[in-house]
Amino acid sequence: RMLKRRMIKLLEKLLSQRDGIHSEYGALLRYTQDYHKRLSIIRKVFVQEKEMFEGRKVSDRIVSIDRHYVRPIVRGKETKSVEFGAKVNNIQIDGISFIEHLSF
């Protein structure tokens, strides 16, 4: 728990330092659209982790910065209780598989 608190404080410090650099040198720096997207996802993860640390539940929790749309799937299996990825509903007609429903 102490390690998690320190990591949250470190991320908060790094984000504030980044904001300070941006406010001072923002006109000189050029960021890509991908950078802005990743930064907004990192900020969302920071807020979510802070809320979870304080004991609150978080809906639509982000588990990956690169694939922020992926949600954990609770399976309840003995070896893997949680999996990540897409939920797929397949149907098979005459030996040919079709994806009936795909969700993340």
C-alpha positions as CSV (number, residue, x, y, z in Angstrom):
1,R,0.0,0.0,0.0
2,M,2.9,2.4,0.8
3,L,4.5,1.6,-2.6
4,K,1.3,2.3,-4.4
5,R,0.9,5.6,-2.6
6,R,4.5,6.6,-3.5
7,M,3.9,5.7,-7.2
8,I,0.7,7.8,-7.3
9,K,2.6,10.7,-5.7
10,L,5.5,10.3,-8.2
11,L,3.1,10.3,-11.2
12,E,1.4,13.4,-9.7
13,K,4.8,15.1,-9.4
14,L,5.8,14.1,-13.0
15,L,2.6,15.4,-14.4
16,S,2.9,18.7,-12.6
17,Q,6.5,19.0,-13.8
18,R,5.4,18.3,-17.3
19,D,2.7,21.0,-17.0
20,G,5.3,23.5,-15.7
21,I,7.6,22.8,-18.6
22,H,4.6,23.1,-21.0
23,S,3.5,26.4,-19.5
24,E,7.0,27.8,-19.7
25,Y,8.1,26.4,-23.1
26,G,4.8,25.4,-24.6
27,A,5.2,27.8,-27.6
28,L,8.5,26.2,-28.5
29,L,7.4,22.6,-28.2
30,R,5.5,20.6,-30.8
31,Y,3.6,17.6,-29.7
32,T,2.0,15.0,-31.9
33,Q,-1.6,14.0,-31.8
34,D,-0.6,10.6,-30.5
35,Y,1.3,12.3,-27.6
36,H,-1.8,14.3,-26.6
37,K,-4.0,11.2,-26.8
38,R,-1.6,9.1,-24.6
39,L,-1.2,12.0,-22.1
40,S,-5.0,12.3,-21.7
41,I,-5.2,8.5,-21.1
42,I,-2.4,8.7,-18.6
43,R,-4.2,11.5,-16.8
44,K,-7.4,9.4,-16.7
45,V,-5.4,6.4,-15.3
46,F,-3.9,8.7,-12.7
47,V,-7.4,9.9,-11.6
48,Q,-8.7,6.3,-11.6
49,E,-5.8,5.0,-9.5
50,K,-6.2,7.8,-7.0
51,E,-9.9,7.0,-6.6
52,M,-9.2,3.3,-6.2
53,F,-6.5,4.0,-3.6
54,E,-9.0,6.0,-1.7
55,G,-11.4,3.0,-1.7
56,R,-13.9,4.0,-4.3
57,K,-15.0,1.8,-7.2
58,V,-14.1,2.9,-10.8
59,S,-16.4,2.1,-13.7
60,D,-14.7,1.5,-17.1
61,R,-11.3,1.2,-15.5
62,I,-8.4,1.6,-18.0
63,V,-6.0,-1.4,-17.8
64,S,-3.7,-0.5,-20.7
65,I,-2.4,2.8,-22.0
66,D,-1.9,1.5,-25.5
67,R,-5.3,-0.2,-25.7
68,H,-7.4,1.9,-23.4
69,Y,-10.7,0.4,-24.9
70,V,-9.9,-3.1,-23.6
71,R,-11.6,-4.1,-20.3
72,P,-10.9,-7.0,-18.0
73,I,-13.1,-10.0,-18.4
74,V,-13.7,-11.9,-15.2
75,R,-13.8,-15.6,-16.1
76,G,-13.6,-17.3,-12.7
77,K,-11.3,-20.0,-14.1
78,E,-8.9,-21.6,-11.7
79,T,-5.7,-20.7,-13.6
80,K,-6.8,-17.3,-15.0
81,S,-9.5,-15.5,-13.1
82,V,-9.2,-12.4,-15.3
83,E,-8.5,-12.2,-19.0
84,F,-8.1,-9.2,-21.3
85,G,-9.2,-8.7,-24.8
86,A,-12.3,-8.9,-27.0
87,K,-15.5,-10.9,-26.2
88,V,-16.4,-12.8,-29.3
89,N,-19.5,-14.7,-30.0
90,N,-18.9,-17.2,-32.9
91,I,-21.4,-19.2,-34.9
92,Q,-20.5,-22.0,-37.3
93,I,-22.5,-22.8,-40.3
94,D,-21.4,-25.6,-42.7
95,G,-17.9,-25.6,-41.2
96,I,-17.5,-21.8,-41.7
97,S,-17.1,-19.6,-38.6
98,F,-18.8,-16.2,-38.4
99,I,-18.3,-13.6,-35.8
100,E,-21.8,-12.8,-34.6
101,H,-20.9,-10.2,-32.0
102,L,-17.6,-8.5,-31.0
103,S,-17.2,-6.2,-28.0
104,F,-14.3,-4.9,-26.0
